[in-house]
Each structure stands twice: as structure tokens, then as C-alpha cells.
Amino acid sequence: MADREYNVILLGAPGAGKGTQAKMLAAQLSAPHISTGDILRGAVADGTELGQTAKGYMDCGELVPDDLVIAIARERLAQSDCETGFVLDGFPRTVEQAEALGEMLDDLGREPLIVVNLTVDEDEIVRRLSGRRLCNGDCGGIYHVDQEDIESGAACPAEGCDGQLYQRSDDQAEAIRERLDVYKRQTQPLIDYYGQRGVLVNVPGEGEPQSIAGRVLQAVRG
């Protein structure tokens, strides 16, 4: 149970475990875990005017414009379950979105942000992601080559599943490094923005998930 309001942004490269840690932190703080996808899907499901506008872009496979994402985020963060804090995952993505988020929190009279950046060595991220194997059968299981008898073409170990394991093309090492380069180019300005404002905390993202979660919680609570 949170003893105060914590408004947290979690940053981290693909494979850094950001989604897992965001969910764990949200549970520890009794706060909603909100991802960019959740914001957009929620607005569409609620049938809001903004949601319907966003749906038009999403149905065409286009990126939802910054100003619309910002407006939908404002709508979401004003809801009652965010009154005692939130954990944002995937928003903001740009400095423009970050500036707008700061204005939102000021308008709502909220506590300042805490920005946690999960840092993981690039070689470790490549190891994590390139080792993933997925089942092409009904179970849709996700495994890792660190586990016994897990490799491409192997039978899925799930009981009653007749699927085979395969590696996604974007989980190959070269593709992963390209994704990491894109992430660094897109996210470094955001990291610099929050670093200059003194609200950024770098947390090592290597080790067991529970250990990482402890470090994240300690960073948030100061």
C-alpha cells in the first residue's frame, strides 16, 4: 500500500524488462500501470470522442499524432484511480509529450514525477531476446534457450500442445541491435530532458526480477 502519491515513468530499452517491472511496481504502490497501448485502447473502448479519432489512425495502421496521444493521456490521468499515483510505461515517448505531461500534472495539482531508467548492458539484452523461442501451436508459449531442450524446431514442452518452437525474425541478433540503435536515438533526448530536471534515476536492470523490483522500489521511495 502506498503511503503517499507516486507518479512514476519507467524507461528502458527493448528486453530491459520494463513491462514486467512496471506491473510489479504498480502492484507494490497500489497504483494503476498505464501503457501507451492501454491509454489508446481504453479511449477507443470507452467510445470517447478522442478515442474514436485515435481509432481512425489505428485502423489505418498509422501512428496516432502526438497532440492526440497527449489529449487522451490527460483524459486517462484525470480519472479517479490515478489520484494516488500511477506508473507510466511507454508514455511519454518524445520531449514534446514530456513537456505536455508536466503541464498536465501541474494543472491537476499533482506531485512531481519520478523517472526510473532501467539500464541493461546491450550484450545482455541481445542474449535475452535472441534466446527467446515461441510456440506456433495453440498454447502460444514463450521459452528461452537457457531452459533445457529449448531450441528452434523442438517440440513445445507444454502438456497437450503439439506445436513447435521457433525464433521470430526480429529476435535475431542483428535485428535486435538495430532496434536498440533506434531506441537510443529516439529515447536519449527524453533521458537528457529528465536528467536536466533532476528527476531521473538510473537503476541496474540485470539480475532476478524480484531483486530488480526491490531496487526500483527503493529508487522510487528515495
C-alpha positions, 0 to 999 in steps of 0.5 A, spaced: 500 500 500 502 506 498 503 511 503 503 517 499 502 519 491 507 516 486 507 518 479 512 514 476 515 513 468 519 507 467 524 507 461 528 502 458 530 499 452 527 493 448 528 486 453 530 491 459 524 488 462 520 494 463 513 491 462 514 486 467 517 491 472 512 496 471 506 491 473 510 489 479 511 496 481 504 498 480 502 492 484 507 494 490 504 502 490 497 500 489 497 504 483 494 503 476 500 501 470 498 505 464 501 503 457 501 507 451 497 501 448 492 501 454 491 509 454 489 508 446 485 502 447 481 504 453 479 511 449 477 507 443 473 502 448 470 507 452 467 510 445 470 517 447 470 522 442 478 522 442 478 515 442 474 514 436 479 519 432 485 515 435 481 509 432 481 512 425 489 512 425 489 505 428 485 502 423 489 505 418 495 502 421 498 509 422 501 512 428 496 516 432 499 524 432 502 526 438 497 532 440 492 526 440 496 521 444 497 527 449 489 529 449 487 522 451 493 521 456 490 527 460 483 524 459 486 517 462 490 521 468 484 525 470 480 519 472 479 517 479 484 511 480 490 515 478 489 520 484 494 516 488 499 515 483 500 511 477 506 508 473 507 510 466 510 505 461 511 507 454 508 514 455 511 519 454 515 517 448 518 524 445 520 531 449 514 534 446 509 529 450 514 530 456 513 537 456 505 536 455 505 531 461 508 536 466 503 541 464 498 536 465 500 534 472 501 541 474 494 543 472 491 537 476 495 539 482 499 533 482 506 531 485 512 531 481 514 525 477 519 520 478 523 517 472 526 510 473 531 508 467 532 501 467 539 500 464 541 493 461 548 492 458 546 491 450 550 484 450 545 482 455 539 484 452 541 481 445 542 474 449 535 475 452 531 476 446 535 472 441 534 466 446 527 467 446 523 461 442 515 461 441 510 456 440 506 456 433 501 451 436 495 453 440 498 454 447 502 460 444 508 459 449 514 463 450 521 459 452 528 461 452 534 457 450 537 457 457 531 452 459 533 445 457 531 442 450 529 449 448 531 450 441 528 452 434 524 446 431 523 442 438 517 440 440 513 445 445 514 442 452 507 444 454 502 438 456 497 437 450 500 442 445 503 439 439 506 445 436 513 447 435 518 452 437 521 457 433 525 464 433 521 470 430 525 474 425 526 480 429 529 476 435 535 475 431 541 478 433 542 483 428 535 485 428 535 486 435 541 491 435 538 495 430 532 496 434 536 498 440 540 503 435 533 506 434 531 506 441 537 510 443 536 515 438 529 516 439 529 515 447 536 519 449 533 526 448 527 524 453 533 521 458 537 528 457 530 532 458 529 528 465 536 528 467 536 536 466 530 536 471 533 532 476 528 527 476 531 521 473 534 515 476 538 510 473 537 503 476 541 496 474 536 492 470 540 485 470 539 480 475 532 476 478 526 480 477 524 480 484 531 483 486 530 488 480 523 490 483 526 491 490 531 496 487 526 500 483 522 500 489 527 503 493 529 508 487 522 510 487 521 511 495 528 515 495 
